[in-house]
Amino acid sequence: MKKKTIILMLIIMVLLTGCTKTLKDGKEVVKNPETGQNLTKNILCKPTDEKLLDIYSKYSDKVNLNELPECEDFKINSGHDEGLWTNVFVKPLAWAIISFGQFFKNYGIGLIITSLIIRFIAFPLTKKTAMQSELIQKAQPELERLEKKYEGKNDQESMVKKTQEMQLIYKKYDINPLAGCLFAFIQLPVFIAFFEAINRVPAIFEDTFLGLYLGATPGTAISHGQFQYAIIVVILAVVTYFSFKLNTTTTQNAQTSMMTRTMTIMIIVMSVFMTTALDIYWLTSSLFTICQNLLIKRSKRV
């Protein structure tokens, strides 16, 4: 039953996922001359930068600027009906980032505030994921004894008995292995929604945060000699690695150290090619996760 639920959730997630369309001139992708960012065709509001406005005006057959609101006037119901995913997830998220960005006079701050609010809303669910790590640590001595008991026994009867005894340990400590996957099911659609909101709102990817263009990708910026963009990649790598290590138990460490390193490398590579805005979202979310897990660990020790 649980497997069917997971499969159903994955199918719904795929069906709901929208699509950011890239603006092209024939087969060539149109880029932002300032940041090297691929420009989006289905933007939700008008560009405010004059250079970008001129670029989009050249492609009036693909992007009708007259039908788009100013970004500062963007509402949740602005534009055409684009389906469930865009109307329920992307537009509200874009509106929230724009609203906070206008209030704080910076869309990078608006992005961070929106990220934190979403994490606070999801806290009751993500807390369950964090709790599993603590429960597994409590059960670790018994799990270690179980591993030694069946060490070298690979016959079917032994494997069945081992599984049954492991289930009893899980029940004793109220461990639910599927709960550890809960945050992943939440994180993926939220990540995609942030990706779309950022790339479809010109006011966001035109802005800067701490001197970094939100629409620029660190890889492109570094290739043009703007090495300050490497800072966010390094910080993201350190935070991601620490986040993974924080959830690694003693016996799991040897078994999953390679996976931890691999996942960290994957995040580093992704961060190089993601926009700075998306890197900021991921960094904010990871820092929140670390703080959440540290608080849970401390509360368990008291």
N, C-alpha and C positions, 0 to 999 in steps of 0.2 A: 504493500500500500504506500509506504514511504517512497519507494523508488518511483512509483507511478506519479506521485505528487511532484517529485523533483523533475521528472521528464516533462510533466504538464507545465511547470513553471518555466522551464527552458524554452518550450515551444511558444508560450505566451510572450516571453521576453523577446524572442526572435521576431515574432509577428508584430510586436509593438514598436520595435526599433525603427526609427526614421532614417533619413539619409540627407547629409549635407552635400549639396551639388556644387561641383567646382565650376567656376566661370572659365570658359575656353574660347579661344579665337581659332576656329578650325580645330586642329588637333593640339595646338599649343595652349598650355595653362596660363591664364593671365595672373600675374603676380603683383604684389604691392611693391613699388619701386623702393620704398623706404626700408622695408623689413624682409623682403623676399618671400613673404607669406603668399600661399595660393589663395586667391580671392574666391569668395563664395558667391554662387549664382543666386540662390534662394535666400537672400538676406531678409531680415524681418523689418528693418527700418533704414532710412536714408543715411549714407555716409555724411560725416560732418567735415572731414578733411577735404579741402578743395581739390587736391590732386586725385584723391580717390573718387570724388564726385565727378571729375572730368573723365576718369577711366570708365566708370559705370555708365556715364552718359553716352559713351561711344558704342555701348552695347545695349541700346534702348530696345532692340528687338528681342533681347533675352531677359533684361531686367527693366521693368517699368517703374521708374522712380516716382512717377506721379501717383501711383497707387500705394506707395509706402509712406508711413507716418515718419515724422522726425523721431529720432531715438528717444529724446527727452519726453516725447508725448506718447510713447509706446504703452499700450494697454494689453492686458491678458487676451482680450478678444480682438485685438488689432489684426488686420489682414484677412485673408481668405480662410475658410475652413480647410485645414490640411490633414485632418484625420485625428484619431484618438491620441497617438503618441505626441505629436506636436502640440495639440491643444491642451492636453492634460499635464505634460511634463516640460516640454521645451519652452513654450511661451511663458508659463508662470515663473519658471526659473530665470528666463531672460528678463522678465519684468522685475523680479526681486533684485537681481544684480544691478540693473539700471537704476532702480529706486534708491538702493543703498549707495550706489556709486555717485548719484547726484547729491545725496544728503551729505556724504563725506568728501565730495569734490574729487573723488578718485575711484575709478572702476576696479582697480586692484583691491582696494579696501572693501569695496562693495562685494567683490568676489569672495574675499576671505570671510566677511560677515555672513554671507549667504551659505557658504560651506559649513560654518560653525553651527548655524541655526538648524540646518538639515541633520547634522550629526547629533545635536541635542534632541531633535525630534525622534531620531532613530535609536537613541541611547538605550531604551528598554530592551530593544531587540539585540543590539550589538553587545550589550552587557552579558547576555546569555553566552555569546561566543567567547568572551573574555573569561567567563566563569569556568568554562570547560577546561581551560589550561590549568587553572588552580585545582580543580577536582581531579584531573589526571595526575598532577603532582602528588596529591594525597594518596592516590591509589598506586603510585609508582612502585613501592616496595612489593606489593602483592603481584603486580604485573611482572616484575623482574623475577620473582620466584616462579611464576607460571612459565616464563620463557625458559628458565633453567630446567624446570620439570620436564618439559617436552623438547628440550634441545636434542637435535639429531633424530627426532621421531617424525618422519614425514608420511607415514602410512595414513590411510583415510580415517581409520578408527581413532587414531591419536589426534588428528587434526580436528575431528568432530568434537572430541572431548575437550580439547584445548579451547575451541570456540565457545562451547557451552560454559566452561569455567570462566572464560573472559567475560561473557555476558553477565554472569552472576556478580563478578567484580564491578562491572559497569553499573549494574542495578544497585549494588550496595552503596556506591558513591554517587548515585544519581547522575551518571555520565551518559550523555547522548551524543554519539559521534557525529550525527547529522547536524547538531546545533553548531558545530565548528564551521560548517559550510554556510551558515545563515548569513553572515556578513557578506560573503562573496555574492550571494544572490541579490543583496541590497546594493552593494558597491557597483556592480557592473552596469545596471540600467541608469544609476545616478551619474556614473562617469560618462556614459554615452550622452545623457541629457546635458551635462555640463559642456561636453565637447561640441554639441550642436549649438547650444546657446551662445557660447563664446565665438564660434566661427560664423554665426549668422547675425550677430549684432555688431555693426561697424564701430559704434561708440566704444565698445569694449576693446576690440583688437587695434583701435587707433590710439588708445591711451597708453601711458607709461606708469610703472610702479617701481620706485627706488631707482629710476633712471633706465629701467628695462622696458622695451616695448612689449606690451602684452600679446600682440599678434605675431611677434618674431619667434622663430624657433632657434634655440641655442646653437644648433648645428650650423644653420645658415649664418647667424650672427658671428660665430667664431671663425667661420671660413672667410668672413670679410674683415677679420682683424679685431672684432669686438669681443675680446677675451673675458670681459666682465660677466658675460652670460654663462661662463663655465662655473661661476660661483653657485648658481641655483642647482646645477647638475650635481656638483659635489655635495652640497647640503642635502639634497634629495636622496643621494646614494647612502650617506651616513645615517639619515633618519630611517630610511627603509630597512637597512641592515639591522639597526638597533631594534626596530619594531619586530622583525622576524625573530631575532635572538631572544627578545623578551618573552616570546610565546613558546620557546623551545625548552622542553624538560630535559633532565640530566641524561636519561638513556636515549632519548630521541636525538640528542645533540650529535652523536656519532653517526647515526643513521641519516639525519637530515641536513648535516652541515653542507654537503654538496648541493642539495636542493636550495638551501638558504643562499649560498653563493650564486647559484644559477639564477634564482629569482631576482637577486639584487642586481646582477649584471643585466638582466632583461629590463628592469626598471630604468637603469642608467641609459641603456640604448634607446628605450622609448622616450625618456625625458629629453634626449638630444633632438629628437624629431618632432616632439609635441610642442605646441605653442607655449610661451612663457606663462600665459594665463592658466593653461591646463596644468602645468607643472606646479604653479602656486596652489591650485585646488588640491592636487595630490599631496603636496607638502603639508598643507593645512589639515587635511584629513588624517594623514599619518601621524602628525604631532598630537592630534586629538586622541587617536587610538592609543598612543604611548601613554599619555596622561591618564586616560581611562583605565588602562591596564595596571599602571602603577598605583592608582588609587584603590583599585580592587585588591591588589596584592597587599597593600598596607592595611586595608580593612580586615582582611582575613587573618593578619598576624596579631591584630589587637584583641 
